[in-house]
């Protein structure tokens, strides 16, 4: 299943420096454009590398039935985020 997201980087990111990273999810009933993108942008301004994701079954991410709430699958969405950068 494909989970969609946007990456935000600190403005003055050095390729040799390490930056802490945060994965930001959205509340139920919203998608990244409505909430998590805003938080991810603000955190990037503070020096974090951030990934704003759309949880499975919502928005542009895969999954049927749409708008399903599944804590187990959402945990997998957050766990898969760091693997995408490998």
N, CA, C and O atoms as CSV, one atom per row, in Angstrom:
chain,resi,resn,atom,element,x,y,z
A,1,UNK,N,N,0.855,-1.167,0.000
A,1,UNK,CA,C,0.000,0.000,0.000
A,1,UNK,C,C,0.906,1.235,0.000
A,1,UNK,O,O,1.878,1.299,0.753
A,2,UNK,N,N,0.587,2.196,-0.832
A,2,UNK,CA,C,1.387,3.417,-0.941
A,2,UNK,C,C,0.819,4.499,-0.036
A,2,UNK,O,O,-0.376,4.792,-0.066
A,3,UNK,N,N,1.697,5.086,0.769
A,3,UNK,CA,C,1.335,6.212,1.621
A,3,UNK,C,C,2.011,7.453,1.061
A,3,UNK,O,O,3.213,7.441,0.794
A,4,UNK,N,N,1.253,8.516,0.884
A,4,UNK,CA,C,1.743,9.751,0.270
A,4,UNK,C,C,2.224,10.709,1.354
A,4,UNK,O,O,1.695,10.718,2.465
A,5,UNK,N,N,3.231,11.513,1.022
A,5,UNK,CA,C,3.708,12.502,1.981
A,5,UNK,C,C,4.561,13.570,1.328
A,5,UNK,O,O,4.963,13.444,0.171
A,6,UNK,N,N,4.829,14.618,2.080
A,6,UNK,CA,C,5.698,15.713,1.647
A,6,UNK,C,C,6.842,15.850,2.640
A,6,UNK,O,O,6.643,15.756,3.851
A,7,UNK,N,N,8.044,16.073,2.113
A,7,UNK,CA,C,9.229,16.272,2.950
A,7,UNK,C,C,9.540,17.765,3.013
A,7,UNK,O,O,9.489,18.468,2.005
A,8,UNK,N,N,9.864,18.232,4.218
A,8,UNK,CA,C,10.262,19.629,4.423
A,8,UNK,C,C,11.641,19.637,5.069
A,8,UNK,O,O,11.903,18.899,6.018
A,9,UNK,N,N,12.514,20.481,4.538
A,9,UNK,CA,C,13.887,20.571,5.025
A,9,UNK,C,C,14.149,21.944,5.625
A,9,UNK,O,O,13.556,22.935,5.198
A,10,UNK,N,N,15.038,22.007,6.616
A,10,UNK,CA,C,15.430,23.316,7.135
A,10,UNK,C,C,16.067,24.143,6.013
A,10,UNK,O,O,16.750,23.588,5.152
A,11,UNK,N,N,15.856,25.433,6.016
A,11,UNK,CA,C,16.379,26.297,4.950
A,11,UNK,C,C,17.893,26.215,4.809
A,11,UNK,O,O,18.410,26.121,3.696
A,12,UNK,N,N,18.583,26.250,5.896
A,12,UNK,CA,C,20.045,26.266,5.856
A,12,UNK,C,C,20.603,24.888,6.168
A,12,UNK,O,O,21.474,24.738,7.024
A,13,UNK,N,N,20.100,23.899,5.475
A,13,UNK,CA,C,20.533,22.532,5.734
A,13,UNK,C,C,21.916,22.297,5.151
A,13,UNK,O,O,22.158,22.556,3.972
A,14,UNK,N,N,22.802,21.811,5.973
A,14,UNK,CA,C,24.135,21.432,5.533
A,14,UNK,C,C,24.106,19.950,5.170
A,14,UNK,O,O,23.516,19.143,5.888
A,15,UNK,N,N,24.735,19.599,4.072
A,15,UNK,CA,C,24.744,18.194,3.662
A,15,UNK,C,C,25.574,17.338,4.610
A,15,UNK,O,O,25.422,16.117,4.637
A,16,UNK,N,N,26.442,17.962,5.379
A,16,UNK,CA,C,27.270,17.191,6.308
A,16,UNK,C,C,26.690,17.150,7.719
A,16,UNK,O,O,27.095,16.320,8.532
A,17,UNK,N,N,25.752,18.034,8.011
A,17,UNK,CA,C,25.168,18.078,9.358
A,17,UNK,C,C,23.990,17.118,9.471
A,17,UNK,O,O,23.265,16.880,8.505
A,18,UNK,N,N,23.820,16.579,10.654
A,18,UNK,CA,C,22.657,15.735,10.921
A,18,UNK,C,C,21.564,16.602,11.521
A,18,UNK,O,O,21.834,17.509,12.309
A,19,UNK,N,N,20.330,16.312,11.140
A,19,UNK,CA,C,19.182,17.040,11.660
A,19,UNK,C,C,18.190,16.049,12.244
A,19,UNK,O,O,17.992,14.970,11.686
A,20,UNK,N,N,17.566,16.399,13.357
A,20,UNK,CA,C,16.517,15.525,13.876
A,20,UNK,C,C,15.340,15.503,12.895
A,20,UNK,O,O,15.093,16.477,12.185
A,21,UNK,N,N,14.633,14.395,12.870
A,21,UNK,CA,C,13.516,14.241,11.935
A,21,UNK,C,C,12.235,13.900,12.688
A,21,UNK,O,O,12.257,13.227,13.719
A,22,UNK,N,N,11.124,14.382,12.146
A,22,UNK,CA,C,9.808,14.142,12.735
A,22,UNK,C,C,8.836,13.768,11.623
A,22,UNK,O,O,8.811,14.406,10.571
A,23,UNK,N,N,8.037,12.731,11.860
A,23,UNK,CA,C,6.955,12.374,10.939
A,23,UNK,C,C,5.670,12.954,11.517
A,23,UNK,O,O,5.345,12.728,12.682
A,24,UNK,N,N,4.947,13.701,10.695
A,24,UNK,CA,C,3.729,14.377,11.142
A,24,UNK,C,C,2.533,13.760,10.423
A,24,UNK,O,O,2.493,13.723,9.193
A,25,UNK,N,N,1.572,13.281,11.185
A,25,UNK,CA,C,0.341,12.737,10.615
A,25,UNK,C,C,-0.804,13.721,10.790
A,25,UNK,O,O,-0.665,14.742,11.463
A,26,UNK,N,N,-1.909,13.410,10.192
A,26,UNK,CA,C,-3.078,14.290,10.257
A,26,UNK,C,C,-4.138,13.705,11.182
A,26,UNK,O,O,-4.160,12.496,11.415
A,27,UNK,N,N,-5.015,14.555,11.711
A,27,UNK,CA,C,-6.131,14.041,12.508
A,27,UNK,C,C,-7.173,13.395,11.593
A,27,UNK,O,O,-7.186,13.652,10.389
A,28,UNK,N,N,-8.023,12.579,12.147
A,28,UNK,CA,C,-9.067,11.952,11.339
A,28,UNK,C,C,-9.982,13.028,10.761
A,28,UNK,O,O,-10.334,13.997,11.434
A,29,UNK,N,N,-10.351,12.837,9.518
A,29,UNK,CA,C,-11.210,13.800,8.848
A,29,UNK,C,C,-10.439,14.891,8.131
A,29,UNK,O,O,-11.042,15.789,7.545
A,30,UNK,N,N,-9.124,14.828,8.166
A,30,UNK,CA,C,-8.295,15.831,7.489
A,30,UNK,C,C,-7.211,15.111,6.697
A,30,UNK,O,O,-6.962,13.925,6.911
A,31,UNK,N,N,-6.578,15.821,5.798
A,31,UNK,CA,C,-5.435,15.297,5.061
A,31,UNK,C,C,-4.274,16.268,5.237
A,31,UNK,O,O,-4.421,17.309,5.876
A,32,UNK,N,N,-3.120,15.926,4.667
A,32,UNK,CA,C,-1.903,16.700,4.927
A,32,UNK,C,C,-2.040,18.173,4.590
A,32,UNK,O,O,-1.465,19.019,5.275
A,33,UNK,N,N,-2.789,18.494,3.548
A,33,UNK,CA,C,-2.938,19.896,3.152
A,33,UNK,C,C,-3.706,20.716,4.188
A,33,UNK,O,O,-3.588,21.941,4.222
A,34,UNK,N,N,-4.481,20.056,5.020
A,34,UNK,CA,C,-5.303,20.761,5.998
A,34,UNK,C,C,-4.634,20.917,7.355
A,34,UNK,O,O,-5.046,21.767,8.144
A,35,UNK,N,N,-3.627,20.130,7.642
A,35,UNK,CA,C,-3.041,20.239,8.979
A,35,UNK,C,C,-1.568,19.854,9.037
A,35,UNK,O,O,-0.736,20.681,9.409
A,36,UNK,N,N,-1.232,18.637,8.682
A,36,UNK,CA,C,0.143,18.177,8.919
A,36,UNK,C,C,1.180,18.941,8.104
A,36,UNK,O,O,2.310,19.105,8.565
A,37,UNK,N,N,0.833,19.415,6.903
A,37,UNK,CA,C,1.795,20.228,6.148
A,37,UNK,C,C,2.167,21.491,6.916
A,37,UNK,O,O,3.336,21.877,6.953
A,38,UNK,N,N,1.188,22.125,7.521
A,38,UNK,CA,C,1.450,23.351,8.283
A,38,UNK,C,C,2.407,23.075,9.441
A,38,UNK,O,O,3.384,23.799,9.635
A,39,UNK,N,N,2.121,22.025,10.207
A,39,UNK,CA,C,2.991,21.686,11.329
A,39,UNK,C,C,4.385,21.298,10.838
A,39,UNK,O,O,5.388,21.686,11.438
A,40,UNK,N,N,4.447,20.536,9.753
A,40,UNK,CA,C,5.741,20.115,9.212
A,40,UNK,C,C,6.565,21.315,8.750
A,40,UNK,O,O,7.773,21.359,8.980
A,41,UNK,N,N,5.928,22.280,8.105
A,41,UNK,CA,C,6.636,23.490,7.667
A,41,UNK,C,C,7.184,24.264,8.861
A,41,UNK,O,O,8.334,24.703,8.846
A,42,UNK,N,N,6.373,24.429,9.878
A,42,UNK,CA,C,6.802,25.176,11.071
A,42,UNK,C,C,7.954,24.463,11.780
A,42,UNK,O,O,8.887,25.109,12.256
A,43,UNK,N,N,7.889,23.150,11.850
A,43,UNK,CA,C,8.979,22.397,12.477
A,43,UNK,C,C,10.262,22.485,11.645
A,43,UNK,O,O,11.357,22.556,12.203
A,44,UNK,N,N,10.134,22.481,10.323
A,44,UNK,CA,C,11.309,22.636,9.454
A,44,UNK,C,C,11.954,24.000,9.673
A,44,UNK,O,O,13.178,24.123,9.631
A,45,UNK,N,N,11.143,25.012,9.904
A,45,UNK,CA,C,11.686,26.345,10.199
A,45,UNK,C,C,12.500,26.344,11.489
A,45,UNK,O,O,13.362,27.201,11.682
A,46,UNK,N,N,12.231,25.391,12.365
A,46,UNK,CA,C,12.958,25.273,13.630
A,46,UNK,C,C,14.158,24.324,13.527
A,46,UNK,O,O,14.815,24.047,14.531
A,47,UNK,N,N,14.446,23.825,12.314
A,47,UNK,CA,C,15.632,23.000,12.113
A,47,UNK,C,C,15.406,21.509,11.982
A,47,UNK,O,O,16.369,20.748,11.903
A,48,UNK,N,N,14.157,21.073,11.958
A,48,UNK,CA,C,13.856,19.651,11.820
A,48,UNK,C,C,13.636,19.281,10.358
A,48,UNK,O,O,13.121,20.081,9.578
A,49,UNK,N,N,14.026,18.077,9.996
A,49,UNK,CA,C,13.598,17.488,8.733
A,49,UNK,C,C,12.254,16.844,9.047
A,49,UNK,O,O,12.148,16.071,10.000
A,50,UNK,N,N,11.234,17.149,8.266
A,50,UNK,CA,C,9.906,16.620,8.574
A,50,UNK,C,C,9.292,15.923,7.371
A,50,UNK,O,O,9.583,16.251,6.221
A,51,UNK,N,N,8.450,14.970,7.661
A,51,UNK,CA,C,7.686,14.248,6.651
A,51,UNK,C,C,6.221,14.319,7.060
A,51,UNK,O,O,5.828,13.747,8.077
A,52,UNK,N,N,5.413,15.020,6.270
A,52,UNK,CA,C,3.971,15.105,6.513
A,52,UNK,C,C,3.308,14.012,5.679
A,52,UNK,O,O,3.364,14.042,4.449
A,53,UNK,N,N,2.684,13.055,6.346
A,53,UNK,CA,C,2.097,11.928,5.622
A,53,UNK,C,C,0.573,11.994,5.621
A,53,UNK,O,O,-0.054,12.604,6.486
A,54,UNK,N,N,0.009,11.336,4.606
A,54,UNK,CA,C,-1.436,11.083,4.564
A,54,UNK,C,C,-1.590,9.609,4.924
A,54,UNK,O,O,-1.085,8.736,4.219
A,55,UNK,N,N,-2.274,9.343,6.001
A,55,UNK,CA,C,-2.427,7.970,6.464
A,55,UNK,C,C,-3.168,7.114,5.435
A,55,UNK,O,O,-3.954,7.619,4.633
A,56,UNK,N,N,-2.902,5.822,5.477
A,56,UNK,CA,C,-3.587,4.885,4.583
A,56,UNK,C,C,-5.095,5.060,4.687
A,56,UNK,O,O,-5.629,5.346,5.759
A,57,UNK,N,N,-5.766,4.887,3.569
A,57,UNK,CA,C,-7.225,4.978,3.436
A,57,UNK,C,C,-7.742,6.410,3.347
A,57,UNK,O,O,-8.953,6.616,3.266
A,58,UNK,N,N,-6.855,7.405,3.361
A,58,UNK,CA,C,-7.263,8.810,3.326
A,58,UNK,C,C,-6.570,9.520,2.169
A,58,UNK,O,O,-5.482,9.120,1.756
A,59,UNK,N,N,-7.192,10.560,1.653
A,59,UNK,CA,C,-6.581,11.426,0.641
A,59,UNK,C,C,-5.968,10.668,-0.519
A,59,UNK,O,O,-6.599,9.787,-1.104
A,60,UNK,N,N,-4.721,11.018,-0.851
A,60,UNK,CA,C,-4.023,10.424,-1.996
A,60,UNK,C,C,-3.414,9.057,-1.694
A,60,UNK,O,O,-2.969,8.368,-2.612
A,61,UNK,N,N,-3.386,8.657,-0.436
A,61,UNK,CA,C,-2.804,7.360,-0.082
A,61,UNK,C,C,-3.745,6.229,-0.475
A,61,UNK,O,O,-4.954,6.419,-0.611
A,62,UNK,N,N,-3.156,5.042,-0.653
A,62,UNK,CA,C,-3.933,3.866,-1.041
A,62,UNK,C,C,-4.748,3.330,0.128
A,62,UNK,O,O,-4.548,3.708,1.283
A,63,UNK,N,N,-5.662,2.449,-0.207
A,63,UNK,CA,C,-6.417,1.715,0.798
A,63,UNK,C,C,-7.914,1.796,0.588
A,63,UNK,O,O,-8.471,2.856,0.305
A,64,UNK,N,N,-8.544,0.650,0.734
A,64,UNK,CA,C,-10.001,0.542,0.664
A,64,UNK,C,C,-10.461,-0.266,1.854
A,64,UNK,O,O,-9.784,-1.229,2.213
A,65,UNK,N,N,-11.562,0.063,2.483
A,65,UNK,CA,C,-12.477,1.146,2.150
A,65,UNK,C,C,-11.876,2.501,2.529
A,65,UNK,O,O,-11.040,2.580,3.429
A,66,UNK,N,N,-12.291,3.539,1.861
A,66,UNK,CA,C,-11.800,4.885,2.138
A,66,UNK,C,C,-12.217,5.311,3.544
A,66,UNK,O,O,-13.256,4.895,4.056
A,67,UNK,N,N,-11.389,6.141,4.148
A,67,UNK,CA,C,-11.626,6.724,5.478
A,67,UNK,C,C,-11.736,5.681,6.587
A,67,UNK,O,O,-12.367,5.922,7.616
A,68,UNK,N,N,-11.120,4.525,6.370
A,68,UNK,CA,C,-11.077,3.497,7.407
A,68,UNK,C,C,-10.129,3.949,8.516
A,68,UNK,O,O,-9.072,4.514,8.236
A,69,UNK,N,N,-10.493,3.708,9.744
A,69,UNK,CA,C,-9.628,4.020,10.879
A,69,UNK,C,C,-9.037,2.706,11.380
A,69,UNK,O,O,-9.767,1.813,11.811
A,70,UNK,N,N,-7.708,2.593,11.320
A,70,UNK,CA,C,-7.031,1.366,11.727
A,70,UNK,C,C,-5.717,1.717,12.421
A,70,UNK,O,O,-4.735,2.067,11.767
A,71,UNK,N,N,-5.709,1.622,13.726
A,71,UNK,CA,C,-4.511,1.975,14.496
A,71,UNK,C,C,-3.307,1.130,14.091
A,71,UNK,O,O,-2.193,1.649,14.018
A,72,UNK,N,N,-3.505,-0.151,13.829
A,72,UNK,CA,C,-2.391,-1.021,13.445
A,72,UNK,C,C,-1.760,-0.581,12.128
A,72,UNK,O,O,-0.536,-0.525,12.009
A,73,UNK,N,N,-2.585,-0.273,11.154
A,73,UNK,CA,C,-2.057,0.148,9.852
A,73,UNK,C,C,-1.445,1.536,9.956
A,73,UNK,O,O,-0.433,1.806,9.308
A,74,UNK,N,N,-2.027,2.416,10.750
A,74,UNK,CA,C,-1.451,3.753,10.925
A,74,UNK,C,C,-0.069,3.658,11.563
A,74,UNK,O,O,0.833,4.413,11.202
A,75,UNK,N,N,0.103,2.743,12.504
A,75,UNK,CA,C,1.424,2.541,13.111
A,75,UNK,C,C,2.427,2.106,12.044
A,75,UNK,O,O,3.582,2.530,12.066
A,76,UNK,N,N,1.988,1.265,11.116
A,76,UNK,CA,C,2.857,0.844,10.014
A,76,UNK,C,C,3.200,2.030,9.109
A,76,UNK,O,O,4.329,2.137,8.631
A,77,UNK,N,N,2.230,2.920,8.873
A,77,UNK,CA,C,2.494,4.109,8.054
A,77,UNK,C,C,3.625,4.935,8.656
A,77,UNK,O,O,4.540,5.349,7.944
A,78,UNK,N,N,3.566,5.174,9.956
A,78,UNK,CA,C,4.603,5.967,10.618
A,78,UNK,C,C,5.937,5.228,10.629
A,78,UNK,O,O,6.988,5.853,10.483
A,79,UNK,N,N,5.909,3.922,10.799
A,79,UNK,CA,C,7.147,3.135,10.814
A,79,UNK,C,C,7.801,3.075,9.445
A,79,UNK,O,O,9.026,3.007,9.345
A,80,UNK,N,N,6.999,3.099,8.395
A,80,UNK,CA,C,7.538,3.007,7.039
A,80,UNK,C,C,8.174,4.314,6.583
A,80,UNK,O,O,9.002,4.306,5.671
A,81,UNK,N,N,7.809,5.424,7.190
A,81,UNK,CA,C,8.345,6.724,6.789
A,81,UNK,C,C,9.859,6.775,6.758
A,81,UNK,O,O,10.431,7.175,5.744
A,82,UNK,N,N,10.534,6.384,7.839
A,82,UNK,CA,C,12.000,6.426,7.819
A,82,UNK,C,C,12.613,5.490,6.784
A,82,UNK,O,O,13.681,5.787,6.248
A,83,UNK,N,N,11.969,4.379,6.495
A,83,UNK,CA,C,12.501,3.437,5.513
A,83,UNK,C,C,12.493,4.034,4.112
A,83,UNK,O,O,13.309,3.659,3.270
A,84,UNK,N,N,11.578,4.959,3.862
A,84,UNK,CA,C,11.495,5.574,2.538
A,84,UNK,C,C,12.744,6.380,2.219
A,84,UNK,O,O,13.077,6.568,1.049
A,85,UNK,N,N,13.436,6.856,3.241
A,85,UNK,CA,C,14.634,7.660,3.025
A,85,UNK,C,C,15.905,6.848,2.892
A,85,UNK,O,O,16.965,7.409,2.618
A,86,UNK,N,N,15.824,5.540,3.081
A,86,UNK,CA,C,17.024,4.690,2.999
A,86,UNK,C,C,17.558,4.601,1.587
A,86,UNK,O,O,18.560,3.928,1.347
